Amino acid sequence: MTNEPRAAYRIRRFEPHDMAALYEICLLTADSGVDASALYSDRRLPGYIWAAPYGALEPDFAFLLADGDRVLGYVVAAPDTVAFEARLERDWWPKVRAEVAGMTPQKPLDEGVLRRIATPERHETALQDYPAHLHINLLPEAQSGGWGRRMIETELDALRRAGVSGVQLGVSPDNERAKGFYSHVGFTDISGPGHVTYAMTLR
Ligand SMILES: CC(C)(COP(=O)(O)OP(=O)(O)OC[C@H]1O[C@@H](n2cnc3c(N)ncnc32)[C@H](O)[C@@H]1OP(=O)(O)O)[C@@H](O)C(=O)NCCC(=O)NCCS
């Protein structure tokens, strides 16, 4: 089904008061693109990894889709993944670990996220061709109206202006819709064994 483009929507920069929206939209799209509320026992769990730290640490690369006061989607990025991961270790994970201390896995996806918070993914060496990475998530009512393309273009422009040479992103293997979208808007599939990854050169 195609949603009608809504002229009232606008893309704007992330602001600190938008943090709750990042957590909520992340949760509502965290099950390979659809609502994961039933799969986590705390609504903030997926956002600790895939949304909130970008608003906190990389606000210049965090953009929201808004309908008046409501936030309907976000695109976030880190221009230098290796440097971002080092900053997470220093400025983000200690606070998150304190917040989840004592939480025991109860719902299906709790354990994986708690494990990643305890032992985050680290890329020790520079990702030469594609140093940046991004995440884009729109609520269902904002999907299929051309806003995903506009949001991605907003992010790619910001990364280009910052002199970033390339960007990559990971996709859940069963998120066929997102894979089709990334290919269609110009990303290349650089997947390998055990990971689905799309990438784009920016200059
Ligand atoms: C994936 C997502 C960002 C795409 O945004 P969207 O607003 O639905 O997509 P758009 O309407 O902007 O589509 C842009 C273009 O891609 C095309 N497209 C979209 N999905 C496609 C698909 N699965 N296969 C082929 N083309 C596709 C559209 O037809 C459109 O083409 P056009 O601009 O040439 O007319 C959005 O659906 C979403 O947030 N989904 C849920 C969360 C998610 O899965 N995020 C990705 C996690 S890796």
The ligand as a Tripos MOL2 file, in Angstrom:
@<TRIPOS>MOLECULE
LIG
   48    50     1     0     0
SMALL
NO_CHARGES

@<TRIPOS>ATOM
      1 C1         13.0220    1.3960    4.8950 C.3       1 LIG1
      2 C2         12.4210    2.7890    4.9370 C.3       1 LIG1
      3 C3         13.4170    3.7720    5.5650 C.3       1 LIG1
      4 C4         12.0930    3.2710    3.5150 C.3       1 LIG1
      5 O1         11.5050    4.5520    3.5720 O.3       1 LIG1
      6 P1         10.1180    4.8270    2.7910 P.3       1 LIG1
      7 O2          9.6550    6.1980    3.1370 O.co2     1 LIG1
      8 O3          9.1900    3.7190    3.1130 O.co2     1 LIG1
      9 O4         10.5770    4.7400    1.2760 O.3       1 LIG1
     10 P2         10.2750    5.8350    0.1310 P.3       1 LIG1
     11 O5          8.8090    5.9660   -0.0220 O.co2     1 LIG1
     12 O6         11.0470    7.0860    0.4220 O.co2     1 LIG1
     13 O7         10.8890    5.1160   -1.1260 O.3       1 LIG1
     14 C5         11.9560    5.7200   -1.8680 C.3       1 LIG1
     15 C6         12.1050    4.9860   -3.1660 C.3       1 LIG1
     16 O8         12.4910    3.6240   -2.9060 O.3       1 LIG1
     17 C7         11.5580    2.7590   -3.5270 C.3       1 LIG1
     18 N1         11.4180    1.6000   -2.6540 N.ar      1 LIG1
     19 C8         10.9930    1.6010   -1.3730 C.ar      1 LIG1
     20 N2         11.0180    0.3410   -0.8920 N.ar      1 LIG1
     21 C9         11.4450   -0.4380   -1.9090 C.ar      1 LIG1
     22 C10        11.6650   -1.8360   -2.0410 C.ar      1 LIG1
     23 N3         11.4600   -2.6770   -1.0300 N.pl3     1 LIG1
     24 N4         12.1150   -2.3000   -3.2240 N.ar      1 LIG1
     25 C11        12.3520   -1.4580   -4.2610 C.ar      1 LIG1
     26 N5         12.1580   -0.1190   -4.1940 N.ar      1 LIG1
     27 C12        11.7010    0.3720   -3.0300 C.ar      1 LIG1
     28 C13        10.2780    3.5570   -3.6420 C.3       1 LIG1
     29 O9          9.4520    3.0320   -4.6560 O.3       1 LIG1
     30 C14        10.8030    4.9300   -3.9510 C.3       1 LIG1
     31 O10        11.1590    4.9860   -5.3260 O.3       1 LIG1
     32 P3         11.2050    6.3980   -6.1340 P.3       1 LIG1
     33 O11        11.7830    7.4410   -5.2140 O.co2     1 LIG1
     34 O12        12.0960    6.0950   -7.2960 O.co2     1 LIG1
     35 O13         9.7840    6.6970   -6.4840 O.co2     1 LIG1
     36 C15        11.0980    2.8220    5.7590 C.3       1 LIG1
     37 O14        10.1330    2.0250    5.1060 O.3       1 LIG1
     38 C16        11.2660    2.3510    7.1930 C.2       1 LIG1
     39 O15        11.6670    3.1320    8.0460 O.2       1 LIG1
     40 N6         10.9090    1.0790    7.4770 N.am      1 LIG1
     41 C17        10.8870    0.5560    8.8390 C.3       1 LIG1
     42 C18        12.2210    0.6050    9.5480 C.3       1 LIG1
     43 C19        13.3190   -0.0720    8.7680 C.2       1 LIG1
     44 O16        13.1730   -1.1880    8.2860 O.2       1 LIG1
     45 N7         14.4470    0.6350    8.6900 N.am      1 LIG1
     46 C20        15.6420    0.1230    8.0450 C.3       1 LIG1
     47 C21        16.4350   -0.6660    9.0150 C.3       1 LIG1
     48 S1         17.9410   -1.2780    8.2690 S.3       1 LIG1
@<TRIPOS>BOND
     1     1     2 1
     2     2     3 1
     3     2     4 1
     4     2    36 1
     5     4     5 1
     6     5     6 1
     7     6     7 2
     8     6     8 1
     9     6     9 1
    10     9    10 1
    11    10    11 2
    12    10    12 1
    13    10    13 1
    14    13    14 1
    15    14    15 1
    16    15    16 1
    17    15    30 1
    18    16    17 1
    19    17    18 1
    20    17    28 1
    21    18    19 ar
    22    18    27 ar
    23    19    20 ar
    24    20    21 ar
    25    21    22 ar
    26    21    27 ar
    27    22    23 1
    28    22    24 ar
    29    24    25 ar
    30    25    26 ar
    31    26    27 ar
    32    28    29 1
    33    28    30 1
    34    30    31 1
    35    31    32 1
    36    32    33 2
    37    32    34 1
    38    32    35 1
    39    36    37 1
    40    36    38 1
    41    38    39 2
    42    38    40 1
    43    40    41 1
    44    41    42 1
    45    42    43 1
    46    43    44 2
    47    43    45 1
    48    45    46 1
    49    46    47 1
    50    47    48 1
@<TRIPOS>SUBSTRUCTURE
     1 LIG1         1 GROUP 0 **** ****
